[in-house]
């Protein structure tokens, strides 16, 4: 049995870092009114109490989204003997069997993540979830850097986009694993 090859995911690109920091900033600012009301002792009045409750609910929504985005952020991609495995921080790993992979290629720099019509998470701790793009159609992303993206065409499923630190080396290793699987 061959030892799996491990590709580290690229670090967050500058746009993703700015979006994450902005999202954290807005979430933190949304807690300030509730904090000021609590510290001023005005929570005994109904309007202040409900205002603090709304601020706390908004902050909880921001925090939930941040935690889920961080938990789903890809950390490494393993090329095993029978499957491609995408490891994520806290969520379970994603396994893609070689029998469903049709092709793999490096996408052009700054692939079409900007011109998306729909995206689940387009920038907070990376690009995760389903996307609809004008150029590539529907695809699913577990990417952290738009300039280092690799497209994996799958049979019966949307294209998968990942971002290993070394995209060309990753494509070569995955193509080699796919040909070895076909020969076996």
CORKACOR-V253051 format. One record per residue. N is the residue number from 0. RES is the residue in one letter. OMEGA is omega in whole degrees, 0 to 359 (NA if undefined). BURIAL is # if it has 9 or more other C-alpha atoms within 8 Angstrom, else .. D_FIRST is the distance of its C-alpha to the first C-alpha in Angstrom with 2 decimals. Layout:
BEGIN
N,RES,OMEGA,BURIAL,D_FIRST
N,RES,OMEGA,BURIAL,D_FIRST
END
This chain:
BEGIN
0,X,183,.,0.00
1,X,178,.,3.77
2,X,181,.,6.56
3,X,175,.,9.12
4,X,184,.,12.29
5,X,175,.,15.40
6,X,178,#,18.79
7,X,177,#,21.83
8,X,179,#,24.52
9,X,176,#,27.80
10,X,180,.,30.69
11,X,177,#,33.47
12,X,186,#,35.77
13,X,181,.,39.50
14,X,179,.,40.58
15,X,177,#,38.16
16,X,179,#,39.27
17,X,178,.,42.91
18,X,179,#,42.43
19,X,179,#,40.69
20,X,178,.,43.42
21,X,180,.,46.12
22,X,178,#,44.78
23,X,179,#,44.69
24,X,179,.,48.21
25,X,177,.,49.65
26,X,178,#,48.11
27,X,179,#,49.64
28,X,181,.,52.98
29,X,177,#,53.08
30,X,185,#,53.23
31,X,179,.,56.26
32,X,178,#,58.99
33,X,179,#,57.87
34,X,180,#,57.77
35,X,178,.,61.24
36,X,180,#,62.68
37,X,181,#,61.32
38,X,181,.,62.66
39,X,180,.,66.04
40,X,182,.,66.72
41,X,184,#,67.37
42,X,178,#,64.88
43,X,178,.,67.79
44,X,185,.,68.94
45,X,182,.,67.31
46,X,179,.,66.63
47,X,180,#,64.93
48,X,180,#,62.88
49,X,175,.,61.61
50,X,178,#,60.99
51,X,179,#,58.87
52,X,179,#,56.99
53,X,179,.,56.26
54,X,179,#,55.10
55,X,178,#,52.79
56,X,178,.,51.34
57,X,179,#,50.72
58,X,178,#,49.07
59,X,176,.,46.87
60,X,177,.,45.78
61,X,182,#,44.89
62,X,178,#,43.00
63,X,179,.,41.04
64,X,180,.,40.03
65,X,181,#,39.04
66,X,179,.,36.90
67,X,178,.,35.12
68,X,179,#,34.58
69,X,181,#,33.26
70,X,181,#,30.94
71,X,182,#,29.44
72,X,180,#,29.07
73,X,180,#,25.58
74,X,178,#,24.15
75,X,179,#,20.73
76,X,180,#,18.46
77,X,174,#,14.66
78,X,181,#,12.78
79,X,183,#,9.62
80,X,183,#,7.57
81,X,183,.,10.53
82,X,171,#,13.27
83,X,185,#,15.41
84,X,178,#,16.49
85,X,179,#,19.88
86,X,177,#,20.66
87,X,186,#,24.39
88,X,184,#,26.67
89,X,181,.,27.80
90,X,183,.,26.98
91,X,181,.,23.83
92,X,178,.,20.97
93,X,179,.,21.12
94,X,177,.,18.21
95,X,180,#,18.62
96,X,181,#,16.61
97,X,180,#,16.06
98,X,179,.,18.34
99,X,181,#,21.20
100,X,180,#,20.88
101,X,182,#,23.33
102,X,177,.,23.88
103,X,181,#,23.48
104,X,176,.,26.16
105,X,177,#,27.88
106,X,178,#,31.10
107,X,180,.,34.35
108,X,181,.,35.52
109,X,179,.,36.97
110,X,194,#,35.67
111,X,178,#,37.96
112,X,181,#,37.56
113,X,186,.,41.27
114,X,180,.,42.64
115,X,176,#,41.11
116,X,178,.,43.31
117,X,177,.,41.28
118,X,178,#,38.72
119,X,181,.,37.64
120,X,185,#,37.12
121,X,172,#,38.02
122,X,181,#,37.83
123,X,186,#,37.88
124,X,177,#,34.71
125,X,183,#,33.28
126,X,186,#,33.38
127,X,173,#,31.93
128,X,181,#,32.54
129,X,178,#,34.01
130,X,170,#,36.07
131,X,185,#,38.46
132,X,178,#,39.19
133,X,184,#,41.81
134,X,188,.,39.56
135,X,182,.,36.16
136,X,180,.,37.37
137,X,174,#,35.36
138,X,180,#,32.14
139,X,186,#,30.24
140,X,166,#,29.62
141,X,188,#,27.54
142,X,177,#,29.00
143,X,181,#,30.64
144,X,183,#,32.10
145,X,182,#,33.83
146,X,180,#,33.72
147,X,185,#,29.92
148,X,178,#,28.98
149,X,178,#,26.34
150,X,178,#,26.94
151,X,179,#,24.31
152,X,182,#,26.00
153,X,178,#,24.91
154,X,176,.,26.08
155,X,180,.,28.51
156,X,178,.,28.43
157,X,177,#,30.06
158,X,179,#,28.60
159,X,179,#,26.55
160,X,177,#,27.57
161,X,180,#,25.61
162,X,175,#,26.55
163,X,181,#,23.96
164,X,179,#,25.62
165,X,188,#,24.73
166,X,183,#,24.96
167,X,177,.,24.74
168,X,179,.,21.62
169,X,179,#,20.02
170,X,178,#,21.20
171,X,180,.,19.85
172,X,180,#,16.31
173,X,177,#,16.44
174,X,178,#,18.01
175,X,179,.,15.39
176,X,179,#,12.63
177,X,179,#,15.18
178,X,177,.,15.90
179,X,179,.,12.36
180,X,180,#,12.28
181,X,180,.,15.77
182,X,184,.,15.12
183,X,NA,.,12.44
END
